[in-house]
């Protein structure tokens, strides 16, 4: 079954950090806003690009930032400057 490897967004980590910064939240606060059951170190991993958030977490980031998920995962799109 010809499964192709999906392309990982290159700018996702920077966008996630920009959202947290724009919200004025610390990493532990962001973990709570995202309703993560794990520690805030996961947020750090997202922002460093060492971990990739699951779909539910991407949806929560998009909701907090008031953007579509396309803006987060498409490297051609930028976060709005609000």
Secondary structure as GFF3:
##gff-version 3
##sequence-region A 1 82
A	DSSP	alpha_helix	12	23	.	.	.	ID=ss1
A	DSSP	alpha_helix	27	33	.	.	.	ID=ss2
A	DSSP	alpha_helix	41	48	.	.	.	ID=ss3
A	DSSP	alpha_helix	55	65	.	.	.	ID=ss4
A	DSSP	alpha_helix	69	73	.	.	.	ID=ss5
###
